[in-house]
Amino acid sequence: MSTATVEFAGIELLSPCPHCSAPMAINTLADRCRCSSCLMESALPPPVWDEALRGVEKDVVQFAPGYLRHGPEWGEGGPPPGPHVEWRRGHDTPPCPRCQRPMRLAPQGGCVCPGCGAGRAISPKPPWLPADSPVLGFVSDEPAVAEERPREPVHVACTQCGGPLVADGSSRVVPCGYCGARVALPDAVWAALHPPRVKRRWWVAVYVTDDPRRGAARRDRFTEPALWAVLIVVLVMPWPVGLLLVLFDQRVEVSVGSLFAASAIMVALWLRGRWLYRWVCRPEYEVVGRLVGPWRLGYTAEVLLTRPHQRDVVLARSVLRHISAERFAELGGAGGKIRAWMVPGRADRVHVEAVPSILE
């Protein structure tokens, strides 16, 4: 069964201006950006967008809704020279412009609000993005540089003669048409003509080829006992077998018997794991696992199993093992929802995975 899907990723970007080093907020998918401090225009080459969007299709299916991860991680050396970006991104959907509810992808294109029915367009991805990019389109409230509308002129008085001046923001020094004086615009007027661009969240629609939130559960957790048995046999078995070979004369029979017994145990454990997997992890047995905080130092977290949209009716309790504090936060922390399965009426036959649930 195919687990491909299309999801929204929320993204926030900052890039240092190459002219004045001030942080530039990049609030749309464009190949250039204008710094709101020095008003210089800068190119955003493909490597910048490769850095900003690389792996975004994995973030949307591995994180809880609303969780945005910070990156990239440059290490002790700091960011590389030249254009680069700092990003925060994760699974998030555009809000409805009317009621602010999370919107959904519409089958006919664009996105629609499930509450009030308002629609919102999705801009197609620009042609300069690579053909194999998972990005299909984007949603942003900010126009690109080429689409920025000119600001309304501001009327101020000449500081020499009091005559009216018209400032359109193209230059901070404006000549007076009456006395010929060159008047420098005050900071308040200049800021009104060029308000600073603040960082805003925008969204990209990405194609995910393999969504771990859908499809079958992982089988390796059920067959792990067989793998541990193999490891024990390899590390421990030579010692008792060697002792038996010293004590008995039938060395061939002892060796064959020992290997047969060990192999039988491993096969039995593997078959039992496969049987439990088929019994517990049926699609119709999937429920919602709710994380209970706080995260424990033993790399475990308690999980309450409930039916979808019935959080107060606890069906069973389980423990999610081998989970770090960082992964616990990525899954939503206390109250986060993960994939879980339970045999009806059998609280001892459950399985939980560190993967966000989409049943709610």
Secondary structure as UniProt FT lines:
FT   STRAND          5..16
FT   TURN            18..20
FT   STRAND          23..26
FT   STRAND          32..34
FT   TURN            36..38
FT   STRAND          41..43
FT   HELIX           46..53
FT   TURN            54..55
FT   HELIX           56..62
FT   TURN            65..66
FT   STRAND          68..71
FT   TURN            76..77
FT   STRAND          86..91
FT   TURN            97..99
FT   STRAND          104..105
FT   TURN            107..108
FT   STRAND          111..112
FT   TURN            114..116
FT   STRAND          119..120
FT   STRAND          123..124
FT   TURN            127..128
FT   TURN            131..132
FT   STRAND          135..139
FT   HELIX           145..147
FT   STRAND          154..157
FT   TURN            159..161
FT   STRAND          164..167
FT   STRAND          173..175
FT   TURN            177..179
FT   STRAND          182..184
FT   HELIX           187..193
FT   STRAND          202..208
FT   TURN            212..213
FT   HELIX           220..236
FT   HELIX           238..247
FT   HELIX           251..280
FT   HELIX           283..285
FT   STRAND          286..296
FT   TURN            297..299
FT   STRAND          300..306
FT   TURN            308..309
FT   TURN            311..312
FT   STRAND          314..321
FT   HELIX           325..330
FT   TURN            331..332
FT   TURN            334..335
FT   STRAND          337..342
FT   TURN            344..345
FT   TURN            347..348
FT   STRAND          350..356
//
